[in-house]
Amino acid sequence: GGAGGPKCLIAPGAIGAAHQAGFSKGYSSSCPGTPAQESPYMWPMKWAADYDNRAMVYGSDDVVYNSRGRTFYMLDRNWKRSDTVHQEGVLRAIVTGGPCDNLDSDEDGITGCYKNQTDGTMWTMLHLENMMYFVDWKEDADVSPGELDATKIANCTELDMAVVGNIRPDWFLDARGDDTDVQYLGDQHVYYADGELPKLVKQWRKKDFASQYFTMSMMENTPNKLAKNENAPAEDDIHWPLILNVPGEGFGDDSLQVYKNHALLNDDDHMEIFQLVENFKAMGGVCVSGRGGGPPSGEGTDDSERPHIPSNLEVDPLSWRTNEITMSPIWVVPTKDDSSVGSPEPVPMSGKAVLEVSDRITVESCYDESTKMMDMSVHFKGIEPSSDGLLPWMAIGYRPSDVCAMTPREGGSTPIVLVTQLTEDAAPEAHKTELLPSAKSGQGSAFASMYATMSPMDEEADYADVSVESADDEDMITLHFKQEVGETPDDMNMLFAIGMSPDLGYHTTRGCFQVKASPCSGGIAADLPGKGDDASELPAAAEGKAVLEVSDRLTVESCYDDAIDSMRVSAHFHDIEPTSDGLLPWMALGYLPSDTCMMTPPDGGVTPMVLMTQADAGASPEAHKTVLLPNTKSMDAMLFSSMMSLAKPLEGEADYTDVMVKAPMASTAAQVARSSSSFEAEDTVSLHFVQSMGDEPEVVNMMYAIGLKSELGVHVARGCFQVQPSPCGSARGESNANASDGDTTSQGIAIDLGEMEVDIIGAPSIRSSASMASSAGAFFAFSAIIAHVSVM
């Protein structure tokens, strides 16, 4: 069934996480190459059900709005109809149940539509491909769900939804679309309908652009599951949608929707249900045009200063796990790795920090103290020519705050750098312009103004060394530039977008990110006096160590001392405060077996680690050597006990010397006074050591983590980075000709994995005994211990 034309197309960007494209002619239960192809758990293509929706305000279980009616779907045609027969309460949502004549604001400034449809009347909405229609019926008309008589229509309003089509039937099963994720939860018994009927359901959670989640409960025990009657009606073998938990997404209240009285539809008997407006227009009726221009942009409606409405369904990083299981008999579940980084390309060797913003954009950046400029390289990936042979537009923008909005909520425009290609034989060019608020609604005049105010980026006074590069055999476009910013800037709040076509318009992906001003190679050059002949007492910079600001939580100083074939390392963990039990959180630093950012080797085995923990409030943290076992992510307490039993004091290991842990918040005043590094502060814990390496290594692949608690468990920050050993400027007091040059060049890359990612050591909290407390955190060390663990 379904109409002819392109099918199985999903909407661009974050909208595609749940919706078909507005121009798609429908969907199929077997869309080729999709993760849920032929899954028995996707929604049926043609069906109808009664619905009961109840909305609850944040922090309360009190129902503030209730609506009831019947919904009809022909998703193979990209069609939907909803007939609402009851509305009562205050509806706060993006689309407030159609046009609203009774808007009001509460004491928090949140606008809602006050509904009191309790008189037996009906209100109808149809969504047919990209067009949405709202139908009011005549007051004296006798109508019921599925009404076909168009002569009973009093008024009709239409909206052009542009790229937004209807829900796709597999929306909750896969992770397609931008700014989304999915988590299969498995089976669970729930009370269904009026709360008296137990049902076994199979559940999925689907994350949205607002970092909130839906929970879809599908019927597991179909009526014909046990009987297996070949002559049973088709309805008896369908896994029907039963319960849907809907987040407010910042624009409305959370709600719970229950579906009952399901039925299958067919083209022969039910097409006319969806042809209501078509018949109305054929009679001479007119649908008045309402506000169109597509979907909400993700930060509000046209009333951009509208307050954010909190949700009870915010993604909790302590409970969320990516788990894309669709039950498709065709799709093969991909092998998962532990990395959230994605492709390691491009790998810079320039000392720039690297931020993998998404699978479509990677940003390299650093701050050059000598020129007061940010040096940036922005890699747009997955860029392919459109049907006219030109590349889509690409942009980065500068947000005024950490609020992820395309334009400021208080009004005004957003400065952007726009990369476009004018002709097929010309290279893309970068221009500076402004993103106007009216562009969010797709207004052509807004785009025309943006083009008119463009100026070449390389002619702007505050930009230099501008270039746009592309490789013939790759799908990546790279924008390089240096930008004058003055003194070391605070965090730069930025955004990006990649268009659907060469002309300004809708995007296929967008997002927000934050750039930290880490120093460029040679950007940190400290020349501090030493404090004695003991190398462990020398300031890091006086030893000529290279400095790498991995993140705002970790700075690493390192150099290779060829006189003793060893690496000298100082790792400074910043913003460390006691946890609820008065102890410092665990901290870890270590060595990866390759440049793949994974917690344990993908081919099996363990990862050697070193861990810092604090046994009691009166003691300084201590460093131990242990290993991270591959199955600790399964939260097996025995594995963590094994890690602690293998832990050995780092200073007792033959390949480590001059081990020292400095923690001012856990030390006496005398001990604090001994702090010698410029990176050591009141909230910084520093680990110093010299590690025997043998021959100078070509590169050292490392990682770090900072725990949520003092007990081994989840982390609040982690990341991977790479260090290229640079020669020490001073070794054991011996002079070095280069030391006077202040050469503390930062050689390496820092890969930002984001905060509160909890899959590094996801285990139940385990309290260690006094003798084992120091082994409760994990760090990487040497592979000598691997052979011991492998035979356990």
Beta strands, then each sheet from edge to edge (+ up, - down):
strand 1: 19-21
strand 2: 46-56
strand 3: 63-74
strand 4: 79-91
strand 5: 103-105
strand 6: 111-117
strand 7: 123-128
strand 8: 131-137
strand 9: 153-160
strand 10: 164-167
strand 11: 181-192
strand 12: 197-207
strand 13: 213-219
strand 14: 241-246
strand 15: 254-264
strand 16: 288-289
strand 17: 353-358
strand 18: 361-368
strand 19: 373-380
strand 20: 394-398
strand 21: 414-420
strand 22: 429-435
strand 23: 455-456
strand 24: 463-470
strand 25: 477-484
strand 26: 492-499
strand 27: 507-515
strand 28: 546-551
strand 29: 554-561
strand 30: 566-573
strand 31: 587-591
strand 32: 607-613
strand 33: 622-628
strand 34: 648-649
strand 35: 656-662
strand 36: 685-692
strand 37: 700-707
strand 38: 715-723
strand 39: 748-755
sheet 1: 1+ 10-
sheet 2: 5+ 6- 4+ 3- 2+ 15- 14+ 13- 12+ 11-
sheet 3: 5+ 6- 4+ 7- 8+ 9- 16-
sheet 4: 24+ 25- 19+ 18- 17+ 39+ 38- 37+ 31- 32+ 33- 34+
sheet 5: 23+ 22- 21+ 20- 26+ 27-
sheet 6: 28+ 29- 30+ 36- 35+
end
